[in-house]
Amino acid sequence: MARRVVVTGSASGIGRAAADMLRARGDRVVGVDLKEAEVCADLSAPEGRRAALEALTALFGDGLDAVVACAGIAAPVPEAVGVNYFGVTELLTGLRPLLARGTDPRAVTVGSITVTQPFDAELVEACLAGDEPSALRLAQEAAGRGEQRRIYPSSKNALVRWVRRTCVAPGWADAGIPLNAVGPGTVRTPMTDWIFADPEMKAVMDAAVPMPLNGYASPEAVAKALLWLADPDNTHVTGQLVYVDGGAEAVLRGDAAP
């Protein structure tokens, strides 16, 4: 039976791979991205999120079966907070009522191996408090101090913590809606081209994200994990960050984090 699925970040990278796989198996997919998508919206801004939710509600008023939230920014810029955290959490929250009317509803998003790296605790707390102006200000201040590399890990740390606390909140698990995230290692996508183009950044990345199993991941490798978490076959996995990282998390944390 064809499922009704929203995929954000559908124009490139992991989101495009997921959307292509879903369409290939016959699902009805509506993509959300800045361009080249069924719904074009800027998820870094509140007005863009509202526009996306209005469009998706009009399309799926009778119910939605899955949301695969892949939209994100890998660059260490303050805008990453708007897309990576608020763009994901506000959209998933807004679509939850449609999921509740769906069949075997599922929600999944993209975290990161960078949650194992240093982050800005105050920035994370501002995100979790829903205080976007303060979160953006703190990200800008971090960049001003030369700590811009903490912005991306902070946005993903906050997102994964939101998944953990939200998955068992009213309206999710008790409504039969699993909510999970995948944690990719280094993925070869247009979003990471800037890292591979800079030898110094690539060396930093390789040291920070060692991937002994098969090296860098393809978008399809991550998309396959997303699709299983979004599938009706996933009946009991919720609140999890599933690493798709070639063993990076195991190398970095060893057996201290079961």
C-alpha positions as CSV (number, residue, x, y, z in Angstrom):
1,M,0.0,0.0,0.0
2,A,1.4,3.4,-1.0
3,R,2.3,5.7,1.9
4,R,2.0,9.4,2.1
5,V,5.4,10.9,3.0
6,V,6.9,14.3,3.5
7,V,10.6,14.6,2.9
8,T,12.4,17.8,3.8
9,G,15.7,18.7,2.1
10,S,14.5,16.6,-0.9
11,A,16.4,18.5,-3.6
12,S,19.8,17.1,-2.8
13,G,21.9,14.7,-0.7
14,I,20.3,12.4,1.8
15,G,16.9,13.9,1.4
16,R,17.0,13.4,-2.4
17,A,18.1,9.8,-1.9
18,A,15.3,9.1,0.5
19,A,12.7,10.8,-1.7
20,D,13.9,8.8,-4.8
21,M,13.8,5.5,-2.9
22,L,10.3,6.2,-1.6
23,R,9.0,7.1,-5.0
24,A,10.6,4.1,-6.6
25,R,8.6,1.8,-4.3
26,G,5.4,3.7,-5.2
27,D,4.8,6.0,-2.3
28,R,3.3,9.5,-2.6
29,V,6.2,11.8,-1.7
30,V,6.0,15.6,-1.3
31,G,9.4,17.2,-1.0
32,V,10.2,20.4,0.8
33,D,13.2,22.5,0.0
34,L,14.3,25.9,-1.0
35,K,13.8,25.1,-4.7
36,E,13.2,22.1,-7.0
37,A,10.6,20.7,-4.6
38,E,6.8,20.3,-4.5
39,V,6.8,22.7,-1.6
40,C,9.4,25.5,-1.8
41,A,10.1,27.1,1.6
42,D,12.9,28.4,3.7
43,L,13.0,26.4,6.9
44,S,15.6,28.6,8.5
45,A,12.9,31.3,9.1
46,P,9.6,31.1,11.1
47,E,7.6,32.5,8.2
48,G,9.1,29.8,5.9
49,R,8.1,27.1,8.3
50,R,4.6,28.5,8.6
51,A,4.3,28.5,4.8
52,A,5.5,25.0,4.5
53,L,3.0,23.8,7.2
54,E,0.1,25.5,5.5
55,A,1.0,24.0,2.2
56,L,1.4,20.5,3.6
57,T,-1.8,20.7,5.7
58,A,-3.7,21.6,2.5
59,L,-2.1,18.6,0.7
60,F,-2.5,16.0,3.5
61,G,-5.6,17.2,5.5
62,D,-6.8,13.6,5.6
63,G,-3.6,12.3,7.2
64,L,0.1,11.7,6.7
65,D,1.9,8.4,7.1
66,A,5.6,9.5,7.6
67,V,7.9,12.5,7.8
68,V,11.5,12.2,6.9
69,A,13.1,15.4,8.0
70,C,16.5,15.8,6.2
71,A,16.8,19.5,5.7
72,G,20.0,20.9,7.3
73,I,23.1,23.0,7.0
74,A,26.6,21.6,7.5
75,A,28.5,24.9,7.4
76,P,29.5,26.3,10.8
77,V,27.3,29.4,10.5
78,P,24.6,30.8,12.9
79,E,21.9,30.0,10.3
80,A,22.5,26.3,10.9
81,V,20.7,26.7,14.2
82,G,17.5,27.9,12.4
83,V,17.5,25.0,9.9
84,N,19.0,22.1,11.9
85,Y,17.0,22.6,15.1
86,F,14.0,24.9,14.7
87,G,13.3,24.0,11.1
88,V,13.1,20.4,12.1
89,T,11.3,20.6,15.5
90,E,8.7,23.1,14.4
91,L,7.8,21.2,11.3
92,L,7.6,17.9,13.1
93,T,5.5,19.4,15.8
94,G,3.2,21.1,13.3
95,L,2.8,17.9,11.3
96,R,2.1,15.7,14.3
97,P,-1.7,16.1,14.1
98,L,-1.6,14.9,10.5
99,L,0.6,12.0,11.5
100,A,-2.0,11.1,14.1
101,R,-4.6,10.7,11.4
102,G,-2.2,8.6,9.2
103,T,-1.7,4.9,8.9
104,D,1.2,3.4,10.9
105,P,2.7,6.9,11.3
106,R,6.4,7.4,11.7
107,A,8.8,10.4,12.0
108,V,12.5,10.4,11.6
109,T,15.2,13.1,11.3
110,V,18.9,13.5,10.8
111,G,21.2,13.9,13.8
112,S,25.0,13.6,13.5
113,I,28.1,11.9,14.7
114,T,29.1,15.4,15.9
115,V,27.0,15.0,19.0
116,T,30.1,13.3,20.3
117,Q,32.1,16.5,19.9
118,P,32.3,19.7,22.1
119,F,29.3,21.9,22.0
120,D,28.0,25.2,23.4
121,A,25.8,24.2,26.4
122,E,24.1,27.6,26.6
123,L,23.2,27.4,22.9
124,V,21.7,23.9,23.3
125,E,19.6,25.0,26.3
126,A,18.3,28.1,24.3
127,C,17.2,25.7,21.5
128,L,15.5,23.3,23.9
129,A,13.7,26.3,25.5
130,G,12.3,27.2,22.1
131,D,14.1,30.6,22.3
132,E,15.2,31.1,18.7
133,P,16.3,34.7,19.0
134,S,18.6,33.9,21.9
135,A,19.9,30.7,20.2
136,L,20.8,32.7,17.0
137,R,22.4,35.4,19.2
138,L,24.5,32.8,21.0
139,A,25.5,31.2,17.7
140,Q,26.6,34.6,16.4
141,E,28.6,35.2,19.6
142,A,30.3,31.8,19.3
143,A,31.3,32.7,15.8
144,G,32.6,36.0,17.0
145,R,34.8,34.2,19.5
146,G,36.2,32.0,16.9
147,E,34.2,29.0,18.2
148,Q,32.0,28.6,15.0
149,R,32.9,24.9,14.8
150,R,30.7,24.4,17.9
151,I,27.6,25.7,16.2
152,Y,26.8,22.6,14.1
153,P,27.4,20.1,16.9
154,S,25.3,22.2,19.2
155,S,22.4,22.3,16.8
156,K,22.5,18.5,16.4
157,N,23.0,17.9,20.1
158,A,19.8,20.0,20.8
159,L,17.9,18.1,18.1
160,V,18.8,14.7,19.4
161,R,17.9,15.7,23.0
162,W,14.5,17.1,21.6
163,V,13.9,13.7,20.0
164,R,14.6,11.9,23.2
165,R,12.3,14.1,25.3
166,T,9.5,14.4,22.7
167,C,9.2,10.7,21.6
168,V,7.5,9.8,24.9
169,A,5.6,13.1,25.3
170,P,1.8,13.1,24.9
171,G,0.7,12.7,21.3
172,W,3.7,10.7,20.2
173,A,4.4,7.2,21.6
174,D,0.9,7.1,23.1
175,A,-0.5,7.9,19.6
176,G,1.6,5.1,18.0
177,I,4.1,7.5,16.4
178,P,7.8,6.4,16.7
179,L,10.2,9.4,16.6
180,N,13.9,8.7,15.9
181,A,17.0,10.1,14.3
182,V,20.0,8.7,12.4
183,G,23.5,9.8,13.2
184,P,25.6,9.9,10.0
185,G,29.3,10.1,9.9
186,T,30.9,11.8,7.0
187,V,28.6,11.7,3.9
188,R,29.6,12.7,0.4
189,T,26.9,15.1,-0.5
190,P,26.7,18.6,-2.1
191,M,26.4,20.0,1.5
192,T,29.9,18.6,2.4
193,D,31.6,19.6,-0.8
194,W,33.2,22.6,0.9
195,I,34.9,20.4,3.4
196,F,36.4,18.0,0.9
197,A,37.6,21.1,-1.2
198,D,39.7,22.3,1.8
199,P,42.6,20.0,2.6
200,E,42.9,21.4,6.1
201,M,39.2,21.0,6.9
202,K,39.3,17.5,5.4
203,A,42.2,16.5,7.6
204,V,40.3,17.9,10.7
205,M,37.2,16.0,9.7
206,D,39.0,12.7,9.1
207,A,40.6,13.0,12.6
208,A,37.3,13.9,14.2
209,V,35.2,11.2,12.4
210,P,37.3,8.1,11.8
211,M,35.3,5.6,9.7
212,P,37.0,2.2,9.6
213,L,34.0,0.4,8.1
214,N,33.9,1.3,4.3
215,G,35.0,4.9,4.7
216,Y,32.7,7.8,3.8
217,A,29.0,7.0,3.4
218,S,26.8,7.6,0.4
219,P,23.5,9.4,0.8
220,E,21.8,6.2,-0.1
221,A,23.4,4.4,2.9
222,V,21.9,6.9,5.3
223,A,18.6,7.0,3.5
224,K,18.1,3.3,3.8
225,A,18.3,3.6,7.6
226,L,15.9,6.5,7.6
227,L,13.4,4.6,5.5
228,W,13.5,1.6,7.9
229,L,12.8,3.8,10.8
230,A,9.9,5.4,8.8
231,D,8.5,2.1,7.8
232,P,5.5,0.3,9.5
233,D,7.9,-2.6,10.3
234,N,9.4,-0.3,12.9
235,T,7.0,-1.0,15.7
236,H,9.1,-0.5,18.9
237,V,12.1,1.7,18.1
238,T,11.6,5.2,19.3
239,G,13.8,8.0,20.9
240,Q,16.9,6.6,19.3
241,L,19.9,8.0,17.5
242,V,21.0,5.2,15.1
243,Y,24.6,5.8,14.0
244,V,25.3,5.3,10.3
245,D,28.9,6.2,10.7
246,G,31.2,3.4,9.6
247,G,32.1,2.8,13.3
248,A,33.1,6.3,14.2
249,E,31.1,6.5,17.4
250,A,32.5,3.2,18.6
251,V,36.1,4.4,17.9
252,L,35.5,7.7,19.6
253,R,33.7,6.5,22.7
254,G,34.8,2.9,22.9
255,D,32.8,0.7,25.3
256,A,32.1,3.5,27.8
257,A,28.8,4.4,26.1
258,P,26.8,1.3,25.6
